[in-house]
């Protein structure tokens, strides 16, 4: 079994507030202990701060807790936000997300570095994107250290968020307040995506002016010393399906063996999207129980 908490993401934005406690209760009924404080819930707390207390009460009533989070994301919210006039708002939102995590007793939050395929960023050198990411982390990490929260930066499938880029950034910020979130689905896109003539990897790299993706089959190995959180879900390599483990082509025995050796690992997260993947809660919890039992 996993020696760290297993936590589950659910698309609460797709259900009413009245349904939310029933979803929580179903997770608890089938053995889950923790849910993810996801980006949609944090966004709702931005809009209605009292929701933080409501969610805490609902989770307590179900016998659950939050133990990890995902910050709101998108071109205007990611660490490489290219619009100078919008960067102060991006940083303010992320500082508030950190404060929300501390208030709700969550000690890891995944924050997207950002991508490089959107206007006006198309044509901007990768080094400029990466420089903006580092500037943002310089602003945020002192608060994370003060609040005792680990910011986890995530591999995606663009040239500005590869495992090599993550390692280069980490080398400049040796603080324990910075770690990695290994995303299995994104890593698979950058490995088995080579088997397709199109797909997320091809489309993302070509939109950023790069003809061929730099394929990667050692993502977790490269990231392992600083993996604090992980997003586990499956796909075929073509797109980011957020499917159940086993419904794609990821070698889960290999991934689980490595994760169980990760020296900084704090949490195993299911980032299967039940509504999108047509996965019910009992099936989801049973699948992650089986993963934890792999040797």
TORZARO-622522 format. One record per atom (N, C-alpha, C, O): x, y, z; residue in three letters. Coordinates in steps of 0.1 Angstrom, whole numbers, padded with zeros to 4 digits, always signed. Layout:
<rs>
XYZALA ...
</rs>
This chain:
<rs>
+0008-0012+0000UNK +0000+0000+0000UNK +0009+0012+0000UNK +0021+0012+0004UNK +0003+0024-0004UNK +0011+0036-0004UNK +0013+0040+0011UNK +0004+0039+0019UNK +0024+0046+0013UNK +0028+0050+0027UNK +0024+0065+0029UNK +0028+0071+0040UNK +0018+0072+0019UNK +0014+0086+0020UNK -0001+0086+0017UNK -0006+0077+0011UNK -0008+0097+0020UNK -0022+0098+0018UNK -0025+0097+0003UNK -0017+0102-0006UNK -0036+0091+0000UNK -0042+0091-0014UNK -0054+0100-0014UNK -0063+0100-0006UNK -0053+0109-0024UNK -0064+0120-0025UNK -0070+0120-0038UNK -0063+0117-0048UNK -0083+0124-0039UNK -0090+0123-0051UNK -0096+0136-0056UNK -0101+0144-0048UNK -0094+0139-0069UNK -0099+0151-0075UNK -0113+0148-0080UNK -0116+0138-0086UNK -0122+0157-0078UNK -0136+0156-0083UNK -0140+0169-0089UNK -0136+0180-0084UNK -0147+0169-0100UNK -0152+0181-0107UNK -0164+0187-0100UNK -0175+0186-0106UNK -0162+0193-0089UNK -0173+0198-0081UNK -0180+0210-0089UNK -0191+0214-0085UNK -0173+0216-0098UNK -0179+0226-0106UNK -0191+0221-0114UNK -0199+0229-0119UNK -0192+0208-0116UNK -0203+0202-0124UNK -0215+0198-0116UNK -0225+0192-0121UNK -0214+0200-0103UNK -0226+0196-0094UNK -0230+0208-0086UNK -0222+0217-0084UNK -0242+0208-0081UNK -0247+0219-0073UNK -0242+0218-0059UNK -0236+0208-0055UNK -0243+0229-0052UNK -0238+0230-0038UNK -0246+0219-0030UNK -0240+0214-0020UNK -0259+0217-0033UNK -0267+0207-0025UNK -0262+0193-0027UNK -0263+0185-0019UNK -0256+0190-0039UNK -0251+0177-0042UNK -0238+0174-0036UNK -0234+0163-0034UNK -0230+0185-0034UNK -0216+0183-0029UNK -0214+0174-0017UNK -0206+0165-0018UNK -0222+0175-0007UNK -0221+0166+0005UNK -0223+0152+0002UNK -0218+0143+0008UNK -0232+0149-0008UNK -0235+0135-0012UNK -0224+0129-0019UNK -0221+0117-0017UNK -0217+0137-0028UNK -0205+0132-0034UNK -0194+0129-0024UNK -0188+0118-0025UNK -0192+0138-0015UNK -0182+0136-0004UNK -0185+0123+0004UNK -0177+0115+0007UNK -0198+0121+0007UNK -0202+0109+0015UNK -0200+0096+0007UNK -0196+0086+0013UNK -0202+0097-0006UNK -0199+0085-0014UNK -0184+0081-0015UNK -0181+0070-0014UNK -0176+0091-0016UNK -0161+0089-0015UNK -0158+0082-0002UNK -0151+0072-0001UNK -0163+0087+0009UNK -0161+0081+0022UNK -0166+0067+0023UNK -0160+0058+0029UNK -0178+0065+0018UNK -0184+0052+0019UNK -0175+0041+0013UNK -0175+0029+0017UNK -0168+0044+0002UNK -0160+0034-0005UNK -0145+0035-0001UNK -0137+0029-0007UNK -0142+0042+0010UNK -0129+0040+0016UNK -0120+0052+0014UNK -0108+0051+0019UNK -0124+0062+0007UNK -0115+0074+0005UNK -0114+0082+0019UNK -0123+0082+0027UNK -0102+0088+0021UNK -0100+0096+0033UNK -0098+0111+0029UNK -0100+0120+0038UNK -0094+0114+0017UNK -0089+0127+0013UNK -0094+0131-0001UNK -0095+0122-0009UNK -0098+0144-0002UNK -0101+0149-0015UNK -0091+0161-0018UNK -0085+0166-0009UNK -0091+0165-0031UNK -0082+0176-0035UNK -0090+0189-0034UNK -0101+0190-0039UNK -0083+0199-0029UNK -0089+0212-0029UNK -0085+0217-0043UNK -0075+0224-0045UNK -0094+0215-0053UNK -0091+0217-0067UNK -0093+0232-0071UNK -0097+0240-0063UNK -0088+0235-0083UNK -0088+0249-0087UNK -0102+0255-0088UNK -0103+0267-0086UNK -0112+0247-0091UNK -0126+0252-0092UNK -0131+0256-0078UNK -0137+0266-0076UNK -0127+0248-0068UNK -0131+0252-0054UNK -0124+0264-0049UNK -0130+0273-0043UNK -0111+0265-0052UNK -0103+0277-0048UNK -0109+0289-0055UNK -0110+0300-0049UNK -0112+0288-0068UNK -0118+0299-0075UNK -0132+0304-0068UNK -0134+0316-0067UNK -0140+0294-0064UNK -0152+0297-0058UNK -0150+0304-0044UNK -0157+0313-0040UNK -0139+0300-0037UNK -0136+0306-0024UNK -0131+0321-0027UNK -0134+0330-0019UNK -0124+0323-0038UNK -0121+0337-0042UNK -0133+0346-0042UNK -0133+0357-0037UNK -0144+0340-0048UNK -0156+0348-0050UNK -0165+0348-0037UNK -0171+0358-0034UNK -0164+0337-0029UNK -0172+0337-0017UNK -0164+0331-0006UNK -0164+0319-0004UNK -0157+0340+0001UNK -0147+0335+0012UNK -0153+0325+0022UNK -0146+0317+0027UNK -0166+0327+0025UNK -0172+0319+0035UNK -0173+0304+0031UNK -0175+0295+0039UNK -0171+0302+0018UNK -0172+0288+0013UNK -0161+0279+0019UNK -0162+0267+0021UNK -0150+0286+0023UNK -0139+0278+0029UNK -0144+0271+0042UNK -0141+0259+0044UNK -0152+0278+0050UNK -0157+0272+0062UNK -0168+0262+0059UNK -0169+0251+0065UNK -0176+0265+0049UNK -0186+0255+0045UNK -0180+0242+0040UNK -0185+0231+0044UNK -0170+0243+0032UNK -0163+0231+0027UNK -0157+0223+0038UNK -0158+0210+0039UNK -0151+0230+0048UNK -0144+0223+0059UNK -0155+0215+0067UNK -0153+0204+0071UNK -0166+0221+0069UNK -0177+0215+0077UNK -0182+0203+0069UNK -0184+0192+0075UNK -0185+0204+0056UNK -0190+0193+0048UNK -0180+0181+0048UNK -0184+0170+0049UNK -0167+0185+0047UNK -0157+0174+0047UNK -0156+0167+0060UNK -0155+0155+0061UNK -0156+0175+0071UNK -0156+0169+0084UNK -0168+0160+0087UNK -0167+0149+0092UNK -0180+0164+0082UNK -0192+0156+0084UNK -0191+0143+0076UNK -0197+0133+0081UNK -0184+0143+0065UNK -0182+0130+0058UNK -0170+0122+0063UNK -0168+0111+0058UNK -0162+0127+0072UNK -0151+0120+0077UNK -0139+0121+0067UNK -0130+0113+0067UNK -0139+0132+0059UNK -0128+0134+0050UNK -0120+0146+0053UNK -0124+0154+0062UNK -0109+0148+0046UNK -0101+0161+0048UNK -0094+0164+0034UNK -0092+0155+0026UNK -0091+0177+0033UNK -0083+0181+0022UNK -0068+0180+0026UNK -0065+0184+0037UNK -0059+0175+0017UNK -0045+0176+0021UNK -0036+0181+0010UNK -0024+0182+0012UNK -0042+0183-0002UNK -0034+0189-0013UNK -0043+0198-0021UNK -0055+0197-0020UNK -0037+0207-0029UNK -0045+0216-0037UNK -0039+0218-0051UNK -0028+0215-0053UNK -0048+0224-0059UNK -0043+0228-0073UNK -0048+0242-0075UNK -0060+0246-0074UNK -0038+0251-0078UNK -0041+0265-0080UNK -0049+0267-0093UNK -0047+0259-0103UNK -0057+0277-0094UNK -0064+0281-0107UNK -0053+0283-0117UNK -0042+0288-0114UNK -0056+0280-0130UNK -0045+0280-0140UNK -0051+0285-0153UNK -0063+0286-0155UNK -0042+0289-0162UNK -0046+0295-0175UNK -0035+0306-0178UNK -0027+0309-0170UNK -0035+0311-0191UNK -0025+0320-0195UNK -0024+0332-0186UNK -0013+0337-0184UNK -0035+0337-0180UNK -0034+0349-0171UNK -0031+0345-0157UNK -0029+0354-0148UNK -0031+0332-0154UNK -0029+0328-0140UNK -0016+0320-0138UNK -0013+0317-0126UNK -0010+0316-0148UNK +0002+0308-0147UNK +0015+0316-0144UNK +0014+0329-0146UNK +0025+0310-0140UNK +0037+0317-0135UNK +0044+0325-0146UNK +0051+0335-0144UNK +0042+0321-0159UNK +0049+0328-0170UNK +0039+0338-0177UNK +0042+0343-0188UNK +0029+0342-0170UNK +0019+0352-0176UNK +0027+0363-0183UNK +0035+0370-0178UNK +0024+0364-0196UNK +0032+0373-0205UNK +0028+0387-0205UNK +0035+0396-0210UNK +0016+0391-0199UNK +0011+0404-0200UNK +0016+0412-0187UNK +0011+0409-0176UNK +0025+0421-0189UNK +0031+0428-0177UNK +0020+0434-0168UNK +0021+0434-0156UNK +0009+0440-0174UNK -0001+0446-0166UNK -0010+0436-0158UNK -0017+0440-0149UNK -0009+0423-0162UNK -0017+0413-0156UNK -0009+0405-0145UNK -0015+0398-0137UNK +0004+0406-0146UNK +0012+0398-0136UNK +0009+0401-0122UNK +0009+0392-0114UNK +0007+0414-0118UNK +0004+0417-0104UNK -0009+0410-0099UNK -0009+0405-0088UNK -0019+0409-0108UNK -0031+0402-0104UNK -0029+0387-0103UNK -0034+0380-0094UNK -0020+0381-0112UNK -0017+0367-0111UNK -0010+0364-0098UNK -0014+0354-0091UNK -0001+0372-0094UNK +0006+0370-0082UNK -0003+0371-0070UNK -0002+0364-0060UNK -0012+0381-0070UNK -0021+0383-0059UNK -0030+0371-0058UNK -0033+0367-0046UNK -0035+0366-0069UNK -0044+0354-0068UNK -0036+0342-0062UNK -0042+0335-0054UNK -0024+0340-0066UNK -0016+0329-0061UNK -0013+0331-0047UNK -0012+0321-0039UNK -0010+0343-0042UNK -0008+0345-0028UNK -0020+0342-0020UNK -0019+0336-0010UNK -0032+0346-0025UNK -0044+0343-0019UNK -0047+0328-0018UNK -0052+0323-0008UNK -0043+0321-0029UNK -0045+0306-0029UNK -0036+0300-0018UNK -0041+0290-0012UNK -0024+0305-0016UNK -0015+0300-0006UNK -0022+0302+0008UNK -0021+0294+0017UNK -0027+0314+0010UNK -0034+0317+0023UNK -0046+0308+0025UNK -0048+0304+0036UNK -0053+0305+0015UNK -0065+0296+0016UNK -0060+0282+0020UNK -0066+0276+0028UNK -0050+0278+0014UNK -0044+0265+0017UNK -0040+0264+0032UNK -0044+0255+0039UNK -0033+0274+0037UNK -0030+0274+0051UNK -0042+0274+0060UNK -0042+0267+0070UNK -0052+0282+0057UNK -0064+0283+0065UNK -0071+0270+0065UNK -0077+0266+0075UNK -0070+0262+0054UNK -0077+0249+0053UNK -0068+0237+0056UNK -0072+0226+0053UNK -0056+0240+0062UNK -0047+0229+0066UNK -0042+0221+0055UNK -0041+0208+0056UNK -0040+0227+0043UNK -0034+0220+0032UNK -0020+0225+0030UNK -0017+0236+0031UNK -0011+0215+0028UNK +0004+0219+0028UNK +0011+0217+0015UNK +0023+0219+0015UNK +0004+0213+0004UNK +0010+0213-0009UNK +0000+0219-0019UNK -0012+0216-0018UNK +0005+0227-0028UNK -0003+0232-0039UNK +0005+0231-0052UNK +0016+0236-0053UNK -0002+0226-0062UNK +0004+0225-0075UNK +0001+0238-0083UNK -0011+0242-0083UNK +0011+0244-0089UNK +0009+0256-0096UNK +0016+0254-0110UNK +0027+0249-0111UNK +0008+0258-0121UNK +0014+0256-0134UNK +0024+0266-0137UNK +0023+0278-0135UNK +0035+0261-0143UNK +0045+0271-0148UNK +0040+0279-0159UNK +0043+0291-0160UNK +0032+0273-0168UNK +0026+0279-0179UNK +0031+0273-0192UNK +0041+0266-0192UNK +0025+0276-0203UNK +0028+0271-0216UNK +0033+0282-0225UNK +0034+0294-0221UNK +0035+0279-0238UNK +0041+0289-0247UNK +0035+0289-0261UNK +0041+0292-0271UNK +0022+0285-0262UNK +0016+0284-0275UNK +0005+0294-0278UNK -0002+0293-0288UNK +0003+0303-0269UNK -0008+0312-0270UNK -0004+0327-0273UNK +0008+0330-0271UNK -0012+0335-0279UNK -0009+0349-0282UNK -0010+0357-0269UNK -0019+0354-0261UNK -0002+0367-0267UNK +0009+0371-0276UNK +0022+0364-0274UNK +0032+0369-0279UNK +0022+0353-0268UNK +0035+0347-0264UNK +0041+0339-0276UNK +0053+0336-0275UNK +0034+0336-0286UNK +0039+0329-0297UNK +0051+0336-0303UNK +0050+0348-0306UNK +0062+0330-0304UNK +0074+0336-0309UNK +0083+0341-0298UNK +0095+0345-0301UNK +0079+0342-0286UNK +0087+0346-0275UNK +0097+0334-0271UNK +0092+0323-0270UNK +0109+0337-0269UNK +0119+0327-0267UNK +0116+0320-0254UNK +0111+0326-0244UNK +0119+0307-0253UNK +0116+0299-0241UNK +0123+0305-0229UNK +0118+0305-0218UNK +0135+0311-0231UNK +0142+0316-0220UNK +0135+0328-0213UNK +0136+0330-0201UNK +0127+0335-0221UNK +0119+0346-0215UNK +0108+0340-0207UNK +0105+0345-0196UNK +0101+0330-0212UNK +0091+0324-0204UNK +0097+0318-0191UNK +0091+0321-0180UNK +0108+0312-0192UNK +0114+0306-0180UNK +0118+0317-0170UNK +0117+0315-0158UNK +0123+0328-0176UNK +0127+0339-0167UNK +0115+0344-0159UNK +0116+0348-0148UNK +0103+0345-0166UNK +0091+0350-0159UNK +0087+0340-0148UNK +0083+0344-0138UNK +0088+0327-0151UNK +0085+0317-0141UNK +0094+0319-0129UNK +0089+0319-0117UNK +0107+0321-0131UNK +0116+0323-0119UNK +0112+0336-0112UNK +0113+0336-0099UNK +0109+0347-0119UNK +0105+0359-0112UNK +0093+0357-0103UNK +0093+0362-0092UNK +0083+0349-0108UNK +0071+0347-0101UNK +0074+0338-0088UNK +0069+0341-0077UNK +0083+0328-0090UNK +0086+0320-0078UNK +0094+0328-0068UNK +0092+0326-0056UNK +0102+0337-0072UNK +0109+0346-0063UNK +0100+0354-0054UNK +0102+0357-0043UNK +0088+0358-0060UNK +0078+0365-0053UNK +0070+0356-0044UNK +0066+0361-0033UNK +0068+0344-0047UNK +0058+0335-0040UNK +0065+0327-0030UNK +0059+0324-0019UNK +0077+0322-0032UNK +0083+0313-0023UNK +0085+0318-0009UNK +0084+0310+0001UNK +0089+0331-0007UNK +0090+0335+0007UNK +0077+0334+0015UNK +0077+0330+0027UNK +0065+0336+0009UNK +0052+0334+0016UNK +0050+0319+0018UNK +0045+0315+0029UNK +0053+0311+0008UNK +0052+0296+0010UNK +0060+0291+0022UNK +0056+0283+0030UNK +0072+0296+0023UNK +0081+0293+0034UNK +0075+0297+0047UNK +0075+0289+0057UNK +0069+0309+0048UNK +0063+0314+0060UNK +0051+0306+0064UNK +0049+0303+0076UNK +0043+0301+0054UNK +0031+0294+0057UNK +0034+0279+0058UNK +0025+0271+0061UNK +0046+0274+0056UNK +0050+0260+0056UNK +0042+0252+0046UNK +0037+0241+0048UNK +0041+0258+0034UNK +0035+0251+0022UNK +0045+0249+0011UNK +0053+0257+0009UNK +0044+0237+0005UNK +0052+0234-0006UNK +0045+0237-0020UNK +0035+0231-0022UNK +0051+0246-0027UNK +0047+0248-0041UNK +0052+0237-0050UNK +0064+0235-0050UNK +0044+0231-0057UNK +0048+0220-0066UNK +0046+0224-0081UNK +0035+0227-0085UNK +0057+0225-0088UNK +0056+0228-0103UNK +0055+0215-0111UNK +0061+0205-0107UNK +0048+0216-0122UNK +0043+0204-0129UNK +0048+0203-0143UNK +0049+0213-0150UNK +0052+0191-0146UNK +0056+0188-0160UNK +0043+0188-0169UNK +0033+0182-0165UNK +0043+0194-0180UNK +0031+0194-0189UNK +0036+0188-0202UNK +0042+0178-0202UNK +0033+0194-0214UNK +0038+0188-0226UNK +0043+0199-0236UNK +0042+0197-0248UNK +0049+0209-0230UNK +0055+0220-0238UNK +0069+0221-0235UNK +0074+0216-0226UNK +0077+0228-0244UNK +0091+0229-0242UNK +0095+0238-0230UNK +0107+0237-0226UNK +0086+0245-0224UNK +0089+0254-0212UNK +0085+0247-0199UNK +0087+0253-0189UNK +0080+0235-0200UNK +0077+0228-0187UNK +0081+0213-0188UNK +0074+0204-0182UNK +0092+0210-0194UNK +0098+0197-0194UNK +0104+0193-0181UNK +0107+0202-0173UNK +0107+0181-0178UNK +0115+0177-0166UNK +0128+0184-0165UNK +0133+0188-0154UNK +0135+0186-0177UNK +0148+0193-0177UNK +0146+0208-0172UNK +0154+0213-0165UNK +0136+0214-0177UNK +0133+0228-0173UNK +0130+0228-0158UNK +0135+0237-0151UNK +0122+0219-0153UNK +0118+0219-0139UNK +0131+0217-0131UNK +0133+0224-0120UNK +0140+0209-0135UNK +0152+0207-0127UNK +0161+0219-0127UNK +0168+0222-0118UNK +0161+0226-0139UNK +0169+0238-0140UNK +0164+0249-0131UNK +0172+0257-0125UNK +0151+0250-0129UNK +0145+0260-0120UNK +0147+0256-0106UNK +0151+0264-0098UNK +0146+0243-0103UNK +0148+0239-0089UNK +0162+0241-0084UNK +0164+0244-0073UNK +0171+0240-0093UNK +0185+0243-0090UNK +0188+0257-0085UNK +0197+0259-0077UNK +0179+0266-0089UNK +0181+0280-0085UNK +0173+0283-0072UNK +0175+0294-0066UNK +0164+0274-0068UNK +0156+0276-0056UNK +0157+0263-0047UNK +0148+0255-0048UNK +0168+0262-0040UNK +0170+0250-0032UNK +0161+0248-0020UNK +0161+0238-0013UNK +0152+0258-0017UNK +0143+0257-0006UNK +0134+0245-0007UNK +0130+0241-0017UNK +0130+0240+0005UNK +0121+0229+0006UNK +0107+0233+0002UNK +0098+0225+0001UNK +0105+0246+0001UNK +0091+0252-0002UNK +0088+0250-0017UNK +0077+0253-0022UNK +0098+0245-0025UNK +0096+0242-0039UNK +0099+0228-0042UNK +0109+0222-0038UNK +0089+0221-0048UNK +0090+0207-0052UNK +0084+0205-0066UNK +0080+0215-0072UNK +0082+0193-0069UNK +0076+0189-0082UNK +0063+0182-0080UNK +0061+0175-0070UNK +0054+0183-0090UNK +0042+0175-0091UNK +0044+0167-0104UNK +0044+0173-0115UNK +0046+0154-0103UNK +0048+0145-0115UNK +0034+0142-0120UNK +0025+0137-0113UNK +0032+0145-0133UNK +0019+0142-0139UNK +0021+0131-0149UNK +0027+0133-0159UNK +0015+0119-0146UNK +0017+0107-0154UNK +0011+0109-0168UNK +0017+0104-0178UNK -0001+0115-0169UNK -0007+0117-0182UNK +0001+0126-0191UNK +0003+0123-0203UNK +0006+0137-0186UNK +0014+0146-0194UNK +0027+0139-0198UNK +0032+0141-0209UNK +0033+0132-0189UNK +0046+0125-0192UNK +0043+0115-0204UNK +0051+0113-0212UNK +0032+0108-0203UNK +0029+0098-0214UNK +0027+0105-0227UNK +0030+0099-0237UNK +0021+0117-0227UNK +0019+0124-0240UNK +0033+0127-0246UNK +0034+0127-0258UNK +0043+0130-0237UNK +0056+0133-0242UNK +0064+0121-0245UNK +0076+0122-0249UNK +0059+0109-0243UNK +0065+0096-0246UNK +0058+0089-0257UNK +0063+0089-0268UNK +0046+0084-0254UNK +0039+0077-0264UNK +0032+0086-0275UNK +0026+0080-0284UNK +0032+0099-0273UNK +0027+0108-0283UNK +0034+0107-0296UNK +0029+0111-0306UNK +0046+0102-0295UNK +0054+0100-0308UNK +0048+0090-0317UNK +0052+0089-0329UNK +0039+0082-0312UNK +0033+0071-0321UNK +0022+0077-0329UNK +0015+0069-0337UNK +0019+0090-0328UNK +0008+0096-0336UNK +0013+0107-0345UNK +0024+0112-0342UNK +0006+0110-0355UNK +0010+0120-0364UNK +0005+0134-0360UNK +0009+0144-0365UNK -0004+0134-0350UNK -0010+0146-0344UNK -0012+0143-0329UNK -0009+0133-0324UNK -0019+0153-0322UNK -0022+0151-0308UNK -0016+0162-0300UNK -0011+0172-0305UNK -0018+0161-0287UNK -0015+0172-0278UNK +0000+0177-0279UNK +0002+0189-0281UNK +0009+0168-0279UNK +0023+0171-0280UNK +0026+0178-0293UNK +0032+0189-0294UNK +0023+0172-0304UNK +0025+0178-0317UNK +0019+0191-0319UNK +0025+0201-0323UNK +0006+0192-0315UNK -0001+0205-0316UNK +0005+0216-0308UNK +0007+0227-0313UNK +0009+0213-0296UNK +0014+0223-0287UNK +0028+0228-0291UNK +0030+0240-0291UNK +0037+0219-0295UNK +0050+0223-0300UNK +0049+0231-0313UNK +0056+0241-0314UNK +0041+0226-0322UNK +0040+0233-0335UNK +0034+0247-0333UNK +0037+0256-0341UNK +0024+0248-0324UNK +0018+0261-0322UNK +0028+0271-0316UNK +0027+0283-0318UNK +0038+0266-0310UNK +0049+0275-0304UNK +0061+0276-0314UNK +0071+0281-0310UNK +0059+0272-0327UNK +0069+0274-0337UNK +0080+0263-0337UNK +0090+0265-0343UNK +0077+0251-0331UNK +0087+0241-0330UNK +0082+0229-0338UNK +0071+0224-0336UNK +0090+0224-0348UNK +0085+0214-0357UNK +0082+0200-0351UNK +0073+0194-0354UNK +0091+0196-0342UNK +0091+0182-0336UNK +0092+0183-0321UNK +0102+0189-0316UNK +0083+0177-0314UNK +0085+0176-0299UNK +0098+0169-0295UNK +0103+0160-0302UNK +0104+0174-0284UNK +0115+0167-0278UNK +0110+0156-0269UNK +0107+0158-0258UNK +0109+0144-0275UNK +0103+0133-0268UNK +0111+0129-0256UNK +0123+0130-0255UNK +0104+0123-0246UNK +0110+0121-0232UNK +0104+0108-0227UNK +0092+0107-0225UNK +0113+0098-0224UNK +0108+0086-0218UNK +0114+0084-0204UNK +0112+0073-0198UNK +0120+0094-0198UNK +0125+0093-0184UNK +0120+0104-0175UNK +0128+0109-0166UNK +0108+0108-0177UNK +0103+0120-0170UNK +0103+0118-0155UNK +0109+0126-0147UNK +0098+0107-0150UNK +0097+0105-0136UNK +0111+0102-0130UNK +0114+0107-0119UNK +0119+0095-0137UNK +0133+0093-0132UNK +0140+0106-0130UNK +0147+0108-0120UNK +0138+0116-0139UNK +0145+0129-0138UNK +0139+0137-0127UNK +0147+0144-0120UNK +0126+0136-0124UNK +0120+0144-0115UNK +0120+0138-0100UNK +0118+0145-0091UNK +0123+0125-0099UNK +0120+0117-0087UNK +0126+0124-0074UNK +0119+0123-0064UNK +0138+0129-0074UNK +0143+0134-0061UNK +0135+0145-0055UNK +0135+0147-0043UNK +0127+0152-0063UNK +0120+0164-0058UNK +0105+0162-0060UNK +0097+0172-0059UNK +0100+0150-0063UNK +0085+0148-0064UNK +0079+0148-0051UNK +0082+0140-0042UNK +0070+0158-0049UNK +0063+0160-0036UNK +0048+0155-0038UNK +0043+0149-0029UNK +0043+0158-0049UNK +0029+0154-0052UNK +0029+0148-0066UNK +0039+0148-0073UNK +0018+0141-0070UNK +0018+0135-0083UNK +0003+0135-0087UNK -0006+0134-0079UNK +0001+0136-0100UNK -0012+0135-0107UNK -0012+0123-0115UNK -0006+0122-0125UNK -0019+0113-0110UNK -0020+0100-0117UNK -0033+0098-0124UNK -0044+0099-0119UNK -0031+0096-0137UNK -0042+0093-0146UNK -0036+0087-0159UNK -0024+0088-0161UNK -0044+0082-0168UNK -0039+0074-0179UNK -0044+0081-0192UNK -0053+0088-0193UNK -0037+0077-0203UNK -0042+0081-0217UNK -0034+0072-0227UNK -0026+0064-0223UNK -0037+0074-0239UNK -0030+0066-0250UNK -0017+0073-0255UNK -0010+0067-0263UNK -0015+0085-0250UNK -0004+0093-0255UNK -0008+0104-0265UNK -0001+0113-0268UNK -0021+0102-0270UNK -0025+0112-0280UNK -0031+0125-0274UNK -0028+0136-0278UNK -0039+0123-0263UNK -0044+0135-0256UNK -0045+0133-0241UNK -0043+0122-0236UNK -0048+0144-0234UNK -0049+0144-0220UNK -0062+0139-0215UNK -0071+0147-0211UNK -0065+0126-0215UNK -0078+0120-0213UNK -0082+0120-0199UNK -0094+0119-0196UNK -0073+0120-0189UNK -0075+0119-0175UNK -0084+0107-0172UNK -0093+0107-0164UNK -0079+0096-0178UNK -0087+0083-0177UNK -0082+0075-0165UNK -0071+0078-0159UNK -0089+0065-0161UNK -0085+0056-0151UNK -0072+0049-0154UNK -0070+0045-0166UNK -0063+0047-0145UNK -0052+0038-0147UNK -0056+0025-0152UNK -0065+0018-0147UNK -0050+0020-0163UNK -0054+0008-0170UNK -0062+0010-0182UNK -0064+0001-0190UNK -0068+0023-0184UNK -0075+0026-0196UNK -0067+0033-0206UNK -0072+0040-0215UNK -0053+0032-0205UNK -0044+0038-0214UNK -0032+0029-0216UNK -0033+0016-0214UNK -0020+0034-0219UNK -0009+0026-0221UNK +0003+0029-0212UNK +0014+0024-0214UNK +0000+0035-0200UNK +0011+0038-0190UNK +0015+0025-0183UNK +0006+0017-0180UNK +0028+0023-0181UNK +0033+0011-0174UNK +0032+0014-0159UNK +0041+0021-0153UNK +0021+0010-0152UNK +0018+0014-0139UNK +0027+0007-0129UNK +0030+0013-0118UNK +0031-0005-0132UNK +0040-0012-0122UNK +0053-0004-0121UNK +0059-0002-0110UNK +0059+0001-0133UNK +0071+0009-0133UNK +0069+0022-0125UNK +0077+0026-0117UNK +0058+0029-0128UNK +0055+0042-0122UNK +0054+0041-0107UNK +0060+0048-0099UNK +0046+0031-0102UNK +0044+0029-0088UNK +0056+0026-0081UNK +0059+0031-0070UNK +0064+0017-0087UNK +0077+0013-0080UNK +0086+0025-0078UNK +0092+0027-0067UNK +0087+0034-0088UNK +0095+0046-0087UNK +0089+0055-0076UNK +0096+0060-0068UNK +0076+0058-0077UNK +0070+0067-0067UNK +0072+0063-0053UNK +0074+0071-0044UNK +0072+0050-0050UNK +0074+0045-0037UNK +0088+0047-0032UNK +0091+0046-0020UNK +0097+0051-0041UNK +0111+0054-0037UNK +0113+0069-0036UNK +0124+0074-0033UNK +0103+0077-0040UNK +0105+0092-0040UNK +0107+0097-0026UNK +0099+0096-0018UNK +0119+0104-0024UNK +0122+0107-0010UNK +0114+0119-0004UNK +0113+0120+0008UNK +0108+0127-0012UNK +0101+0138-0007UNK +0085+0137-0009UNK +0078+0146-0006UNK +0081+0125-0013UNK +0067+0124-0017UNK +0058+0125-0004UNK +0060+0119+0006UNK +0048+0134-0006UNK +0038+0137+0005UNK +0024+0131+0002UNK +0017+0129+0011UNK +0021+0129-0011UNK +0007+0126-0014UNK +0007+0119-0028UNK +0014+0123-0037UNK -0002+0109-0029UNK -0006+0103-0042UNK -0020+0109-0046UNK -0029+0107-0038UNK -0020+0116-0057UNK -0033+0121-0061UNK -0039+0115-0074UNK -0032+0113-0084UNK -0051+0111-0073UNK -0059+0107-0085UNK -0063+0119-0092UNK -0071+0127-0086UNK -0058+0121-0104UNK -0063+0132-0112UNK -0072+0127-0123UNK -0074+0133-0134UNK -0077+0115-0121UNK -0088+0110-0130UNK -0100+0119-0128UNK -0103+0123-0117UNK -0106+0123-0140UNK -0118+0132-0139UNK -0130+0123-0141UNK -0133+0119-0152UNK -0137+0120-0130UNK -0147+0110-0131UNK -0158+0113-0141UNK -0163+0104-0148UNK -0162+0126-0142UNK -0173+0129-0152UNK -0168+0127-0166UNK -0175+0122-0174UNK -0155+0131-0169UNK -0150+0130-0182UNK -0147+0116-0186UNK -0150+0111-0197UNK -0141+0109-0176UNK -0137+0095-0179UNK -0148+0085-0177UNK -0145+0073-0179UNK -0160+0089-0173UNK -0171+0080-0171UNK -0167+0069-0161UNK -0169+0057-0163UNK -0160+0074-0150UNK -0156+0065-0139UNK -0164+0067-0127UNK -0164+0079-0122UNK -0170+0057-0121UNK -0177+0059-0109UNK -0168+0059-0097UNK -0157+0054-0098UNK -0173+0064-0086UNK -0164+0066-0074UNK -0159+0052-0068UNK -0148+0051-0065UNK -0168+0042-0067UNK -0163+0029-0062UNK -0151+0024-0071UNK -0141+0018-0066UNK -0153+0025-0084UNK -0143+0020-0093UNK -0130+0028-0092UNK -0119+0022-0092UNK -0131+0041-0090UNK -0120+0050-0088UNK -0112+0046-0076UNK -0100+0044-0076UNK -0119+0045-0064UNK -0112+0042-0052UNK -0105+0028-0053UNK -0094+0026-0048UNK -0113+0018-0058UNK -0107+0005-0059UNK -0095+0004-0068UNK -0085-0003-0065UNK -0095+0012-0079UNK -0083+0012-0088UNK -0071+0017-0081UNK -0060+0012-0082UNK -0072+0028-0073UNK -0061+0033-0066UNK -0056+0025-0054UNK -0045+0025-0050UNK -0066+0017-0049UNK -0062+0007-0038UNK -0053-0003-0045UNK -0043-0008-0039UNK -0057-0008-0057UNK -0049-0018-0064UNK -0035-0012-0068UNK -0025-0020-0067UNK -0034+0001-0072UNK -0021+0006-0075UNK -0012+0006-0063UNK -0001+0002-0064UNK -0018+0009-0051UNK -0010+0009-0039UNK -0005-0004-0035UNK +0005-0006-0028UNK -0011-0015-0040UNK -0007-0028-0036UNK +0003-0034-0046UNK +0008-0045-0044UNK +0006-0027-0056UNK +0017-0031-0066UNK +0030-0031-0059UNK +0033-0022-0051UNK +0038-0041-0062UNK +0052-0042-0056UNK +0062-0035-0066UNK +0074-0035-0063UNK 
</rs>
